[in-house]
Each structure stands twice: as structure tokens, then as C-alpha cells.
Amino acid sequence: MGMAVKIRMLMAARSMTLEMLGNKMNPKTSKQNLSRKLGRDNFSEKDLQTIAEACDATFEGNFILNDTKKVI
């Protein structure tokens, strides 16, 4: 599942539109910019942190080593 799908699920859980999300982000982001990023599924980790903050959520991006289960 791509991040765009997860962001749409997050928005649905918070009953938010793209415009509402963009207005809550710091710095504010236009609906058009968010729509383009969702279409390309192209988000930086900073974008994801900002979206999480705007939705009163926590974003955890990490790698887990399969052999040792160490989280990086």
C-alpha cells in the first residue's frame, strides 16, 4: 500500500478534505500541490511528518532488519 492511500485513509479517519489538510499544515500547502503529490505518491519524510502533525497523528518511518529484527 502506497503512502498516498494511507494519507487518504488518514484524511477519511479525520473527516478532512485536501483543502482542510493543506490549511492545517505548517507551512500551509495548497490543495493543488497536495493533489499532485498524492497523484504521484511522492512525499518526503518531512512531508509525512507535517501531514501527521496536521492530523494529530504520529508518523513512524523506519527499517527493520529481517535477521535481527533491529529497528533503524
GROMACS elastic network, one bead per residue, 0.5 to 0.9 nm:
[ bonds ]
;  ai    aj funct       b0    kb
    1     4     6  0.83062   500
    1     5     6  0.65570   500
    1     6     6  0.73031   500
    2     5     6  0.55344   500
    2     6     6  0.66301   500
    2     7     6  0.88743   500
    2    41     6  0.69549   500
    3     7     6  0.60185   500
    3     8     6  0.85272   500
    3    38     6  0.82553   500
    3    41     6  0.64148   500
    3    42     6  0.82433   500
    3    43     6  0.77607   500
    3    48     6  0.86934   500
    4     7     6  0.50927   500
    4     8     6  0.62302   500
    4     9     6  0.86289   500
    4    37     6  0.80381   500
    4    38     6  0.50947   500
    4    39     6  0.75652   500
    4    40     6  0.82640   500
    4    41     6  0.51669   500
    4    42     6  0.79926   500
    4    43     6  0.83693   500
    5     8     6  0.51087   500
    5     9     6  0.62030   500
    5    10     6  0.86152   500
    5    38     6  0.82374   500
    5    41     6  0.84880   500
    6    10     6  0.61084   500
    6    11     6  0.85749   500
    7    11     6  0.60957   500
    7    12     6  0.85377   500
    7    38     6  0.82550   500
    7    48     6  0.86523   500
    7    51     6  0.81395   500
    7    52     6  0.89284   500
    8    11     6  0.50217   500
    8    12     6  0.61555   500
    8    13     6  0.85966   500
    8    38     6  0.85876   500
    9    12     6  0.50558   500
    9    13     6  0.61539   500
    9    14     6  0.86622   500
   10    13     6  0.50489   500
   10    14     6  0.62882   500
   10    15     6  0.84737   500
   10    16     6  0.84694   500
   10    52     6  0.86580   500
   10    55     6  0.76100   500
   10    57     6  0.87661   500
   11    14     6  0.51100   500
   11    15     6  0.58281   500
   11    17     6  0.67534   500
   11    18     6  0.79436   500
   11    21     6  0.76939   500
   11    55     6  0.76140   500
   12    16     6  0.61729   500
   12    17     6  0.80998   500
   13    16     6  0.78547   500
   14    55     6  0.68824   500
   14    56     6  0.89545   500
   16    19     6  0.79706   500
   16    20     6  0.57883   500
   16    21     6  0.63155   500
   16    55     6  0.86352   500
   17    20     6  0.51227   500
   17    21     6  0.62237   500
   17    22     6  0.85784   500
   17    31     6  0.88601   500
   18    21     6  0.50904   500
   18    22     6  0.60492   500
   18    23     6  0.85754   500
   18    30     6  0.83879   500
   18    31     6  0.54786   500
   18    32     6  0.85619   500
   18    34     6  0.68968   500
   18    35     6  0.73883   500
   19    22     6  0.51246   500
   19    23     6  0.61964   500
   19    24     6  0.87141   500
   19    29     6  0.84720   500
   19    30     6  0.69932   500
   19    32     6  0.86679   500
   19    34     6  0.86258   500
   20    23     6  0.52010   500
   20    24     6  0.63252   500
   20    25     6  0.88076   500
   20    31     6  0.83893   500
   21    24     6  0.52088   500
   21    25     6  0.62951   500
   21    28     6  0.86630   500
   21    29     6  0.81540   500
   21    31     6  0.81622   500
   21    34     6  0.87578   500
   21    51     6  0.74235   500
   21    54     6  0.66768   500
   21    55     6  0.75142   500
   22    25     6  0.52703   500
   22    26     6  0.83994   500
   22    27     6  0.85860   500
   22    28     6  0.55202   500
   22    30     6  0.56129   500
   22    31     6  0.59951   500
   22    33     6  0.87542   500
   22    34     6  0.71688   500
   22    51     6  0.84873   500
   22    54     6  0.84568   500
   23    26     6  0.79854   500
   23    27     6  0.84054   500
   23    28     6  0.51462   500
   23    29     6  0.64478   500
   23    30     6  0.75557   500
   23    31     6  0.85537   500
   23    54     6  0.87046   500
   24    27     6  0.82952   500
   24    28     6  0.64898   500
   24    29     6  0.83773   500
   24    51     6  0.84480   500
   24    53     6  0.86609   500
   24    54     6  0.52349   500
   24    55     6  0.80071   500
   25    29     6  0.64122   500
   25    50     6  0.61193   500
   25    51     6  0.63747   500
   25    53     6  0.75906   500
   25    54     6  0.52626   500
   25    55     6  0.87365   500
   26    29     6  0.77003   500
   26    50     6  0.67563   500
   26    51     6  0.88023   500
   26    53     6  0.87766   500
   26    54     6  0.77753   500
   27    50     6  0.86001   500
   29    32     6  0.83852   500
   29    33     6  0.66775   500
   29    34     6  0.69777   500
   30    33     6  0.52244   500
   30    34     6  0.64014   500
   30    35     6  0.85698   500
   31    34     6  0.52247   500
   31    35     6  0.60462   500
   31    36     6  0.86747   500
   32    35     6  0.50197   500
   32    36     6  0.62222   500
   32    37     6  0.86880   500
   33    36     6  0.52044   500
   33    37     6  0.62897   500
   33    38     6  0.86314   500
   34    37     6  0.51053   500
   34    38     6  0.60628   500
   34    39     6  0.85111   500
   35    38     6  0.50995   500
   35    39     6  0.61147   500
   35    40     6  0.86957   500
   36    39     6  0.50360   500
   36    40     6  0.62699   500
   36    41     6  0.82871   500
   36    42     6  0.84947   500
   37    40     6  0.51547   500
   37    41     6  0.55679   500
   37    42     6  0.51493   500
   37    43     6  0.65355   500
   38    42     6  0.67338   500
   38    43     6  0.80498   500
   39    42     6  0.78878   500
   40    43     6  0.86387   500
   43    46     6  0.79418   500
   43    47     6  0.57434   500
   43    48     6  0.65604   500
   44    47     6  0.50460   500
   44    48     6  0.64283   500
   44    49     6  0.87354   500
   45    48     6  0.50564   500
   45    49     6  0.62229   500
   45    50     6  0.86325   500
   45    59     6  0.89340   500
   45    61     6  0.76236   500
   46    49     6  0.50635   500
   46    50     6  0.61728   500
   46    51     6  0.85950   500
   47    50     6  0.51184   500
   47    51     6  0.61356   500
   47    52     6  0.85789   500
   48    51     6  0.50501   500
   48    52     6  0.60875   500
   48    53     6  0.86108   500
   48    59     6  0.67585   500
   49    52     6  0.50959   500
   49    53     6  0.62445   500
   49    54     6  0.86719   500
   49    57     6  0.89376   500
   49    58     6  0.74862   500
   49    59     6  0.58063   500
   49    60     6  0.84356   500
   50    53     6  0.51337   500
   50    54     6  0.61995   500
   50    55     6  0.86840   500
   50    59     6  0.89706   500
   51    54     6  0.50723   500
   51    55     6  0.62739   500
   51    56     6  0.86543   500
   51    57     6  0.83106   500
   51    59     6  0.85632   500
   52    55     6  0.51250   500
   52    56     6  0.60724   500
   52    58     6  0.54983   500
   52    59     6  0.57973   500
   53    56     6  0.50358   500
   53    57     6  0.58049   500
   53    58     6  0.69305   500
   53    59     6  0.83742   500
   54    57     6  0.76246   500
   55    58     6  0.86463   500
   62    71     6  0.65770   500
   62    72     6  0.55973   500
   63    70     6  0.81659   500
   63    71     6  0.56914   500
   63    72     6  0.50483   500
   64    67     6  0.88832   500
   64    68     6  0.82522   500
   64    69     6  0.55571   500
   64    70     6  0.54895   500
   64    72     6  0.61287   500
   65    68     6  0.56794   500
   65    70     6  0.52347   500
   65    71     6  0.65227   500
   65    72     6  0.77689   500
   66    69     6  0.52783   500
   66    70     6  0.77852   500
   67    70     6  0.81511   500
   68    71     6  0.88475   500
